Amino acid sequence: MASSRATKIDRLAETAGRSPAGGTGSGVEPEVPEGGAEGVSLAVSAWRRLRRNPLFLVGATIIGLFVLLALLAPVLAQHDPGLRILFDQVSNANNEIPPPQPGHPLGGDQHGRDLLSRVLLGSQQTLMVALLATVIGLGGGLVLGTLAGAFGGWVDTMVMRVVDVMLSIPSLLLAVSIGALFVQQTQFSVILAVAIVQVPIFARLLRGTMLSVRESDHVLAARALGVKRSAIVFRHILPNSLGPVIVQSTLVLAIAILDAAALSFLGLGAADDSIPEWGQMLGNAQDYFDTQPHLAFWPAACIVVVALGFTLVGESMREALDPRQRR
């Protein structure tokens, strides 16, 4: 399993660092329109393909609606998500909960709290967890990948052995193990557990891309002119290696949402459920699957749809920037 995951990452790095003709560089040579007109940049040509890709448009629409919903959740939610305003309609003996009614379109949960308000405000926590986990994982991966790709030698060997060990453990199992180390389960423990899982992915991808870019003509020319290694790394190699990493971060957002939901479902999320989160809501509803399946359906559906949106955008961006998959 470790070799399979590592091989996929290395193939992505190699593809990103080589042009179709076999040379090295930023990954894609500029397109030259017919009639001898001036060529366009990689970003412009990629955007032209993306805006004609229906999968990208669907994914971007889902992400846009998700972000808009998270921003407007306090305005759209009509009730306090922690207030048990319908508790008098809850019957624990018969597993009965408040049904849909005026003012509460989705009814209430097992504690008499408005379900719609909890779903809406849960989008904020889910977005925050996914973004922070991805940013922290990306930062750690950039540091390790830059050290390995820039220095090589024993530094590269040491960093990559640590990365290989982390990649050899299934991501969810590693996240659960890290989350279980915390004495008190909080939202921060979920973010940190998910972020650490993503560090080796970013590190190996960046390192592989930097090794490809390091042999490009402009880097060799800078070396021949006597440019310092630090300047070559931070001005020439690193900026031209970030494209695949940025694309990967879009895919990692989807993985972060799923991993965070899994941790919360397993009871490793925040103990205080007055602040809703979709994975936490899904975990709290597991005792009511048989009698009240809609308690689990709404948060589960939101998780699946949002993760699908980030996946569609990430895969579309990867295809648009990959010269071997041009349409």
C-alpha positions as CSV (number, residue, x, y, z in Angstrom):
1,M,0.0,0.0,0.0
2,A,2.8,2.4,0.8
3,S,4.6,1.8,-2.5
4,S,1.3,2.2,-4.3
5,R,0.6,5.6,-2.8
6,A,4.2,6.7,-3.2
7,T,4.2,5.6,-6.8
8,K,1.1,7.6,-7.6
9,I,2.6,10.7,-6.1
10,D,5.9,10.3,-7.9
11,R,4.1,9.9,-11.2
12,L,2.1,13.1,-10.6
13,A,5.3,14.9,-9.8
14,E,7.1,13.6,-12.9
15,T,4.2,14.5,-15.1
16,A,4.1,18.0,-13.7
17,G,7.8,18.5,-14.2
18,R,8.1,17.3,-17.8
19,S,6.9,18.7,-21.1
20,P,5.3,16.5,-23.7
21,A,8.4,16.6,-25.8
22,G,10.4,15.0,-23.0
23,G,12.1,18.2,-21.8
24,T,11.9,19.6,-18.3
25,G,10.3,22.8,-17.2
26,S,7.0,24.0,-15.8
27,G,5.0,21.1,-17.2
28,V,3.2,22.5,-20.2
29,E,4.6,24.5,-23.1
30,P,2.7,27.5,-24.1
31,E,0.0,27.0,-26.7
32,V,0.5,28.7,-30.1
33,P,-2.8,29.6,-31.7
34,E,-3.3,29.1,-35.4
35,G,-2.3,31.8,-37.7
36,G,1.0,32.6,-36.0
37,A,-0.6,34.6,-33.2
38,E,1.3,35.0,-30.0
39,G,1.1,32.1,-27.6
40,V,-0.7,32.2,-24.2
41,S,0.5,31.3,-20.7
42,L,0.0,28.1,-19.0
43,A,-2.6,29.6,-16.7
44,V,-4.6,31.1,-19.6
45,S,-4.6,27.9,-21.6
46,A,-5.6,25.9,-18.5
47,W,-8.5,28.3,-17.8
48,R,-9.7,28.0,-21.4
49,R,-9.9,24.2,-21.0
50,L,-11.4,24.4,-17.5
51,R,-14.3,26.7,-18.5
52,R,-15.3,24.2,-21.2
53,N,-15.2,21.3,-18.8
54,P,-18.7,20.5,-17.4
55,L,-17.3,18.6,-14.4
56,F,-15.3,21.6,-13.4
57,L,-18.3,23.9,-13.7
58,V,-20.4,21.5,-11.5
59,G,-17.7,21.2,-8.9
60,A,-17.1,25.0,-8.8
61,T,-20.8,25.6,-8.4
62,I,-20.9,23.1,-5.5
63,I,-17.9,24.8,-3.8
64,G,-19.3,28.2,-4.4
65,L,-22.7,27.3,-2.8
66,F,-20.9,25.6,0.1
67,V,-18.8,28.7,0.9
68,L,-21.7,31.0,0.4
69,L,-23.8,28.8,2.8
70,A,-21.1,28.8,5.4
71,L,-20.7,32.6,5.2
72,L,-24.5,33.2,5.4
73,A,-25.3,30.5,7.9
74,P,-25.7,32.8,10.9
75,V,-28.3,34.8,8.9
76,L,-30.1,31.8,7.4
77,A,-30.3,29.8,10.7
78,Q,-33.4,30.9,12.5
79,H,-32.7,29.3,15.8
80,D,-29.8,28.7,18.2
81,P,-28.3,25.3,17.3
82,G,-27.7,24.5,21.0
83,L,-31.1,25.6,22.3
84,R,-33.5,22.7,23.0
85,I,-36.6,24.5,21.9
86,L,-38.5,21.3,20.9
87,F,-37.5,19.1,23.8
88,D,-41.1,18.7,25.0
89,Q,-41.7,16.7,21.8
90,V,-38.9,14.2,22.4
91,S,-39.8,10.8,23.6
92,N,-36.6,8.8,24.5
93,A,-38.7,5.7,25.3
94,N,-40.1,5.4,21.8
95,N,-37.2,7.1,20.0
96,E,-39.5,9.8,18.8
97,I,-38.2,13.2,17.9
98,P,-39.9,16.4,16.7
99,P,-41.3,16.0,13.1
100,P,-41.1,18.8,10.5
101,Q,-43.5,21.6,11.5
102,P,-43.9,25.3,10.8
103,G,-40.8,27.2,11.7
104,H,-38.8,23.9,11.7
105,P,-38.7,22.5,8.1
106,L,-36.5,19.5,9.0
107,G,-37.9,19.1,12.5
108,G,-35.7,18.6,15.5
109,D,-32.9,16.2,16.6
110,Q,-32.9,13.7,19.5
111,H,-32.3,16.6,22.0
112,G,-35.1,18.8,20.6
113,R,-32.7,21.2,18.7
114,D,-33.7,22.6,15.3
115,L,-32.1,20.3,12.7
116,L,-32.0,22.8,9.9
117,S,-30.2,25.4,11.9
118,R,-27.6,22.8,13.0
119,V,-27.1,21.7,9.4
120,L,-26.6,25.3,8.2
121,L,-24.2,26.2,11.0
122,G,-22.4,22.9,10.7
123,S,-21.2,24.0,7.3
124,Q,-19.0,26.7,9.0
125,Q,-17.3,24.2,11.3
126,T,-16.7,21.8,8.4
127,L,-15.2,24.5,6.2
128,M,-13.0,25.7,9.0
129,V,-11.7,22.3,9.8
130,A,-11.0,21.4,6.1
131,L,-9.3,24.7,5.4
132,L,-7.1,24.8,8.5
133,A,-6.1,21.2,8.2
134,T,-5.1,21.7,4.5
135,V,-3.2,24.9,5.2
136,I,-1.3,23.3,8.1
137,G,-0.6,20.1,6.1
138,L,0.5,22.2,3.1
139,G,2.8,24.3,5.2
140,G,4.5,21.2,6.8
141,G,4.7,19.5,3.4
142,L,6.3,22.6,1.8
143,V,9.0,22.7,4.5
144,L,9.9,19.0,4.2
145,G,9.6,18.9,0.5
146,T,11.8,21.9,0.0
147,L,14.5,20.5,2.3
148,A,14.5,17.2,0.5
149,G,14.4,18.7,-3.0
150,A,16.9,21.5,-2.5
151,F,19.6,19.8,-0.5
152,G,19.4,16.2,-1.5
153,G,22.0,13.8,0.0
154,W,21.5,12.7,3.6
155,V,18.8,15.3,4.2
156,D,16.7,14.0,1.3
157,T,17.2,10.4,2.5
158,M,16.2,11.2,6.1
159,V,13.2,13.2,5.1
160,M,11.9,10.7,2.6
161,R,12.3,7.7,5.0
162,V,10.1,9.6,7.5
163,V,7.6,10.3,4.7
164,D,7.6,6.7,3.5
165,V,6.9,5.5,7.0
166,M,3.9,7.9,7.3
167,L,2.6,6.9,3.8
168,S,2.8,3.2,4.8
169,I,0.1,3.7,7.3
170,P,-3.5,4.1,6.0
171,S,-4.5,7.7,6.3
172,L,-7.6,7.2,8.4
173,L,-5.8,4.8,10.8
174,L,-3.0,7.4,11.2
175,A,-5.5,10.2,11.8
176,V,-7.4,8.1,14.4
177,S,-4.1,7.2,16.2
178,I,-3.0,10.8,16.3
179,G,-6.5,12.0,17.5
180,A,-6.5,9.4,20.3
181,L,-3.2,10.8,21.7
182,F,-5.0,13.9,22.9
183,V,-6.3,13.8,26.5
184,Q,-9.3,16.0,25.7
185,Q,-10.9,15.8,22.3
186,T,-11.4,19.2,20.7
187,Q,-11.8,20.7,17.3
188,F,-8.1,21.6,17.3
189,S,-7.2,17.9,17.8
190,V,-9.3,17.0,14.8
191,I,-7.6,19.7,12.7
192,L,-4.1,18.7,13.8
193,A,-4.7,14.9,13.2
194,V,-6.0,15.5,9.7
195,A,-3.2,18.0,8.9
196,I,-0.4,15.6,9.9
197,V,-1.8,12.9,7.6
198,Q,-1.6,15.2,4.6
199,V,2.0,16.4,5.3
200,P,3.8,13.4,3.6
201,I,1.6,13.7,0.5
202,F,2.6,17.3,-0.1
203,A,6.2,16.7,0.9
204,R,6.7,13.8,-1.6
205,L,4.9,15.6,-4.4
206,L,6.9,18.8,-4.0
207,R,10.2,17.0,-3.7
208,G,9.5,15.0,-6.9
209,T,8.5,18.1,-8.8
210,M,11.6,20.0,-7.6
211,L,13.9,17.2,-8.7
212,S,12.4,17.4,-12.2
213,V,12.6,21.2,-12.3
214,R,16.2,21.1,-11.0
215,E,17.4,19.7,-14.3
216,S,15.7,22.3,-16.5
217,D,17.6,24.6,-18.7
218,H,17.0,27.8,-16.8
219,V,18.2,26.3,-13.6
220,L,21.4,24.9,-15.2
221,A,22.0,28.3,-16.7
222,A,21.7,30.0,-13.3
223,R,24.2,27.5,-11.9
224,A,26.6,28.2,-14.7
225,L,26.4,31.9,-14.0
226,G,27.3,31.3,-10.4
227,V,24.0,32.2,-8.8
228,K,23.8,31.2,-5.1
229,R,21.9,27.9,-4.3
230,S,19.4,29.7,-2.1
231,A,18.5,32.1,-4.9
232,I,18.2,29.2,-7.4
233,V,15.9,27.3,-5.0
234,F,13.6,30.1,-4.0
235,R,13.6,32.1,-7.3
236,H,13.7,29.4,-9.9
237,I,13.0,25.8,-8.6
238,L,10.4,26.3,-5.9
239,P,8.0,28.8,-7.7
240,N,8.0,26.4,-10.8
241,S,7.2,23.4,-8.6
242,L,4.2,24.8,-6.7
243,G,1.6,24.2,-9.5
244,P,1.0,20.4,-8.8
245,V,1.0,21.1,-5.0
246,I,-1.7,23.8,-5.3
247,V,-3.8,21.4,-7.4
248,Q,-3.3,18.6,-4.9
249,S,-4.5,20.9,-2.1
250,T,-7.9,21.1,-3.8
251,L,-8.1,17.3,-3.7
252,V,-6.9,17.3,-0.1
253,L,-9.7,19.5,0.9
254,A,-12.1,16.8,0.0
255,I,-10.1,14.2,1.9
256,A,-9.9,16.5,4.9
257,I,-13.7,16.8,5.0
258,L,-14.1,13.0,4.9
259,D,-11.3,12.4,7.5
260,A,-12.6,15.0,9.9
261,A,-16.2,13.6,9.6
262,A,-14.8,10.1,10.2
263,L,-13.0,11.2,13.4
264,S,-16.1,13.0,14.7
265,F,-18.2,10.0,13.9
266,L,-15.8,7.8,15.9
267,G,-16.1,10.0,18.9
268,L,-12.7,11.8,18.4
269,G,-14.2,15.2,17.6
270,A,-15.2,18.0,19.9
271,A,-17.1,16.9,23.0
272,D,-19.3,19.9,23.0
273,D,-22.1,19.3,20.5
274,S,-23.8,22.7,21.0
275,I,-21.5,23.8,18.2
276,P,-22.6,21.5,15.3
277,E,-20.3,19.9,12.8
278,W,-21.5,17.5,10.1
279,G,-19.4,14.5,11.1
280,Q,-20.4,15.0,14.8
281,M,-24.1,15.2,13.8
282,L,-23.6,12.0,11.9
283,G,-22.0,10.2,14.8
284,N,-24.8,11.4,17.2
285,A,-27.4,10.0,14.9
286,Q,-26.1,6.5,14.7
287,D,-28.4,5.3,17.5
288,Y,-31.4,6.4,15.4
289,F,-30.6,4.9,12.0
290,D,-33.5,2.5,12.2
291,T,-36.2,4.8,13.4
292,Q,-35.1,8.3,12.4
293,P,-32.8,7.9,9.3
294,H,-33.1,11.5,8.3
295,L,-31.0,12.6,11.2
296,A,-28.1,10.9,9.5
297,F,-29.1,11.6,5.9
298,W,-28.8,15.4,5.9
299,P,-25.3,15.7,7.3
300,A,-24.1,12.7,5.3
301,A,-25.6,14.1,2.1
302,C,-23.9,17.4,2.7
303,I,-20.5,15.8,3.4
304,V,-20.7,13.6,0.2
305,V,-21.8,16.5,-2.1
306,V,-19.2,19.0,-0.8
307,A,-16.4,16.4,-1.0
308,L,-17.6,15.6,-4.6
309,G,-17.4,19.3,-5.5
310,F,-13.7,19.6,-4.4
311,T,-12.8,16.3,-6.1
312,L,-14.3,17.4,-9.4
313,V,-12.5,20.7,-9.3
314,G,-9.2,19.1,-8.3
315,E,-9.3,16.4,-11.0
316,S,-10.3,19.0,-13.6
317,M,-7.4,21.3,-12.7
318,R,-5.0,18.3,-12.8
319,E,-6.3,17.4,-16.2
320,A,-6.1,20.9,-17.5
321,L,-2.5,21.3,-16.4
322,D,-1.4,17.8,-17.5
323,P,0.0,17.9,-21.1
324,R,-0.6,14.1,-21.4
325,Q,-4.3,14.4,-20.8
326,R,-5.2,17.3,-23.0
327,R,-8.5,17.0,-24.8
